[in-house]
Amino acid sequence: MSASLFQPPGELSPAEALHLSQQAPSVLKSNPASIRSAPLLALFSAKDTPDLWTKYENLLLSCLRTGDEPSARQCLERIANRFGADNERVMALIGLVKEAECQNDRALDEVLKEYNKILTNNNTNIPIAKRRIALLRSIGRTSDAVSSLNTLLDFSPTDSEAWSELSDIYLGQGMYAQAIFALEEVLVLAPNAWNMHARLGEVLYMAATTTQAAESPAQKYLAEALKRFCRSIELCDDYLRGYYGLKLVTSHILKTPPKPSKQSDEDRFSLPDDAKLKALDEMATTKLAEIIRRNSAGEGGWKGYSKSEIEAARKLLDQDNNRVR
């Protein structure tokens, strides 16, 4: 499937983002700027649709990603003309463009001061609060970013995006228990998000297999990771990351079974017997091989996987074959 300006920007590969940013001149030319003098007339224009503004915003993000700041500025101007520079979402986009244009840390500090000033006047401006957190993280002020995220979550505890960001920061600091807790909060808010079930499985697996976690209940983490990966593929039958994780964790358990605990574990933390583990391992192997084969053949409905995911799955299966030999 070719990249589209309606596709979420975060899902685009660098090549796809470049391809879309190269469309900026034609998109801007074919869609006239919004009406400055009578913005209400735009509401009755056939061209003024939600899709148009989604296209402009996604194009802006792709242009920033590829260094085409003049085109990004044009997109921003049209969005600001239509919705007003005091719109909270527009304010965040203005800040994002300013960040992209900064040439040094001093300039980034000036943008940070602008964010602080905006939040002093209105501490409920969520888009600006999130941009400030992202900027703090990008300039290495991780503790400030965590503190700001916790403040944001105190105000808006149902913000799954903020919980996910907090988990990612904790994971980067090796704070697995905190990262797991934050991801569990995401799943409370989005219980059917198969990608987040798999992400939690990945973090649990890392917690179980790191040196720092040697004294922690590894069996608990492995059992929970196994269940999260199973849930992710139950919700999405062709989810590669779910099958990849399932293959990874079952192979690890079969290769290095955890020592039995002296105390009886709760049922939800107990591991399946070897027969069930082998069956899950074989199922994951079969499905990964099918995804690789059908994606490589270019079959319809099997083209949505990234090349890096397919390559990682192929390497995992190759390693498994080498162990068998």
Secondary structure by P-SEA (a helix, b strand, c coil): cccccccccccccaaaaaaaaaaaaaaaaaccccccccaaaaaacccccaaaaaaaaaaaaaaaaacaaaaaaaaaaaaaaacccccaaaaaaaaaaaaaacccaaaaaaaaaaaaaaaaacccaaaaaaaaaaaaaaacaaaaaaaaaaaaaaaccccaaaaaaaaaaaaaacaaaaaaaaaaaaaaacccaaaaaaaaaaaaaaaaccccccccaaaaaaaaaaaaaaaaaaaccccaaaaaaaaaaaaaaaaccccccccccccccccccaaaaaaaaaaaaaaaaaaaaaaaacccccccccaaaaaaaaaaaaaaaaaac
